[in-house]
Amino acid sequence: MIDAKPLAVVTGASSGIGAAYARALAARGYDLVLVARRQERLQQLADDLSSGFRGACTVLRADLTDPAELLKVEELLAGAPNLDLLVNNAGFGTLGRFCDGPVESQDAMHRLHVLAILRLTHAAVRNLMTRGQGAVVNVSSVAAFAPLPGSTSYYATKAWINCFTEGLYLELKCAGSRVRVQALCPGFTLTEFHDVLGLDCKAILGASWWMAAEDVVEASLRGLEKGKLFVVPGLRYKLLVGLLRLLPRPVLHFALTKGAASLQRDRRPMMRA
Ligand SMILES: NC(=O)c1ccc[n+]([C@@H]2O[C@H](COP(=O)([O-])OP(=O)(O)OC[C@H]3O[C@@H](n4cnc5c(N)ncnc54)[C@H](OP(=O)(O)O)[C@@H]3O)[C@@H](O)[C@H]2O)c1
């Protein structure tokens, strides 16, 4: 009998960091299930990967803010006998102050960044624990450490991802399980994230701040091998996060309100990573 290959399920695989995970994992010999809403984009990637690598690559179209579509992915995770890795990567940003816009996009963000991650991780970890192996990566952000005005829901949901992943990490440790979890906290990364918001990446920040999605993913997968809980890719962002964690809250608040005010003065849209 031929042994099944380990299976990785990647959400938000139709572009950016998710597509980079798919390529890196296919090259490492995983079978893949690619999840997102844009089916043609997923199918194109699956076709490319299937011709370049020997693993099986399946497409699962799902809007993860929709409970019925989310359930399809939960069922897949709960029932896959060769499940080895879940990457909860799907996400998006919004622009502007919390109270200025309609609540629907904030609601959708919480369903995608919080509820979908909660339910998919629950399904995956229960399955992985029965075999005592495998991992879940939750894609967070350096924004989890910096509540920049204009990013309230984004900051809050990414901070939740960090707290949730840390709590789960400790539970798994206490249970003596070899199942690993990681919160990946990238800084600014060149993907479609800022295009979706109508932002010109080069105009909002110097080129040296931008990372390639492939480098972010390599840092995540290296971190996974070492069992690291928080992975912050890039030295510059490691230093920034170290500083943000050290600053007394009043100092952090002063710096962030000044920063947000100067962004508004420059008439540049508020930014988030
Ligand atoms: N780029 C950055 O600077 C940066 C920095 C820190 C953290 N991050 C995080 O990295 C993750 C990936 O973002 P990215 O930068 O790669 O942006 P991206 O290129 O815009 O990719 C976002 C992915 O999420 C999927 N998605 C969005 N809404 C969805 C929904 N309702 N259901 C299912 N899939 C959905 C999109 O696919 P469909 O549109 O096809 O559904 C797409 O594949 C996000 O969690 C983001 O917060 C990004």
Ligand as a Chemical Component Dictionary entry (heavy atoms), coordinates in Angstrom:
data_LIG
# 
_chem_comp.id                   LIG 
_chem_comp.type                 NON-POLYMER 
_chem_comp.pdbx_formal_charge   0 
_chem_comp.three_letter_code    LIG 
# 
loop_
_chem_comp_atom.comp_id 
_chem_comp_atom.atom_id 
_chem_comp_atom.alt_atom_id 
_chem_comp_atom.type_symbol 
_chem_comp_atom.charge 
_chem_comp_atom.model_Cartn_x 
_chem_comp_atom.model_Cartn_y 
_chem_comp_atom.model_Cartn_z 
_chem_comp_atom.pdbx_ordinal 
LIG N1  N1  N 0  0.251   42.058 3.125  1  
LIG C1  C1  C 0  0.603   42.535 4.303  2  
LIG O1  O1  O 0  1.264   43.595 4.427  3  
LIG C2  C2  C 0  0.224   41.769 5.548  4  
LIG C3  C3  C 0  0.903   42.074 6.742  5  
LIG C4  C4  C 0  0.578   41.380 7.904  6  
LIG C5  C5  C 0  -0.392  40.397 7.877  7  
LIG N2  N2  N 1  -1.036  40.113 6.722  8  
LIG C6  C6  C 0  -2.055  39.055 6.744  9  
LIG O2  O2  O 0  -1.719  38.064 5.801  10 
LIG C7  C7  C 0  -2.898  37.347 5.423  11 
LIG C8  C8  C 0  -2.900  37.179 3.908  12 
LIG O3  O3  O 0  -3.013  38.458 3.306  13 
LIG P1  P1  P 0  -2.211  38.866 1.991  14 
LIG O4  O4  O 0  -1.289  39.953 2.372  15 
LIG O5  O5  O -1 -1.670  37.667 1.301  16 
LIG O6  O6  O 0  -3.396  39.561 1.175  17 
LIG P2  P2  P 0  -4.149  39.133 -0.178 18 
LIG O7  O7  O 0  -3.183  38.937 -1.289 19 
LIG O8  O8  O 0  -5.240  40.145 -0.341 20 
LIG O9  O9  O 0  -4.779  37.704 0.200  21 
LIG C9  C9  C 0  -5.894  37.584 1.044  22 
LIG C10 C10 C 0  -6.487  36.203 0.835  23 
LIG O10 O10 O 0  -7.601  36.048 1.730  24 
LIG C11 C11 C 0  -8.701  35.517 0.974  25 
LIG N3  N3  N 0  -9.966  35.915 1.567  26 
LIG C12 C12 C 0  -10.374 37.187 1.869  27 
LIG N4  N4  N 0  -11.636 37.157 2.333  28 
LIG C13 C13 C 0  -12.025 35.848 2.340  29 
LIG C14 C14 C 0  -13.227 35.177 2.700  30 
LIG N5  N5  N 0  -14.286 35.846 3.131  31 
LIG N6  N6  N 0  -13.285 33.821 2.587  32 
LIG C15 C15 C 0  -12.206 33.144 2.116  33 
LIG N7  N7  N 0  -11.049 33.710 1.758  34 
LIG C16 C16 C 0  -10.966 35.060 1.860  35 
LIG C17 C17 C 0  -8.512  36.095 -0.428 36 
LIG O11 O11 O 0  -9.105  35.253 -1.398 37 
LIG P3  P3  P 0  -10.476 35.531 -2.182 38 
LIG O12 O12 O 0  -10.587 37.014 -2.393 39 
LIG O13 O13 O 0  -10.302 34.737 -3.437 40 
LIG O14 O14 O 0  -11.520 34.973 -1.283 41 
LIG C18 C18 C 0  -6.989  36.005 -0.581 42 
LIG O15 O15 O 0  -6.618  34.725 -1.031 43 
LIG C19 C19 C 0  -4.066  38.157 5.999  44 
LIG O16 O16 O 0  -4.545  37.506 7.149  45 
LIG C20 C20 C 0  -3.451  39.500 6.358  46 
LIG O17 O17 O 0  -4.131  40.132 7.442  47 
LIG C21 C21 C 0  -0.745  40.777 5.548  48 
# 
loop_
_chem_comp_bond.comp_id 
_chem_comp_bond.atom_id_1 
_chem_comp_bond.atom_id_2 
_chem_comp_bond.value_order 
_chem_comp_bond.pdbx_ordinal 
LIG N1  C1  SING 1  
LIG C1  O1  DOUB 2  
LIG C1  C2  SING 3  
LIG C2  C3  SING 4  
LIG C2  C21 DOUB 5  
LIG C3  C4  DOUB 6  
LIG C4  C5  SING 7  
LIG C5  N2  DOUB 8  
LIG N2  C6  SING 9  
LIG N2  C21 SING 10 
LIG C6  O2  SING 11 
LIG C6  C20 SING 12 
LIG O2  C7  SING 13 
LIG C7  C8  SING 14 
LIG C7  C19 SING 15 
LIG C8  O3  SING 16 
LIG O3  P1  SING 17 
LIG P1  O4  DOUB 18 
LIG P1  O5  SING 19 
LIG P1  O6  SING 20 
LIG O6  P2  SING 21 
LIG P2  O7  DOUB 22 
LIG P2  O8  SING 23 
LIG P2  O9  SING 24 
LIG O9  C9  SING 25 
LIG C9  C10 SING 26 
LIG C10 O10 SING 27 
LIG C10 C18 SING 28 
LIG O10 C11 SING 29 
LIG C11 N3  SING 30 
LIG C11 C17 SING 31 
LIG N3  C12 SING 32 
LIG N3  C16 SING 33 
LIG C12 N4  DOUB 34 
LIG N4  C13 SING 35 
LIG C13 C14 SING 36 
LIG C13 C16 DOUB 37 
LIG C14 N5  SING 38 
LIG C14 N6  DOUB 39 
LIG N6  C15 SING 40 
LIG C15 N7  DOUB 41 
LIG N7  C16 SING 42 
LIG C17 O11 SING 43 
LIG C17 C18 SING 44 
LIG O11 P3  SING 45 
LIG P3  O12 DOUB 46 
LIG P3  O13 SING 47 
LIG P3  O14 SING 48 
LIG C18 O15 SING 49 
LIG C19 O16 SING 50 
LIG C19 C20 SING 51 
LIG C20 O17 SING 52 
# 
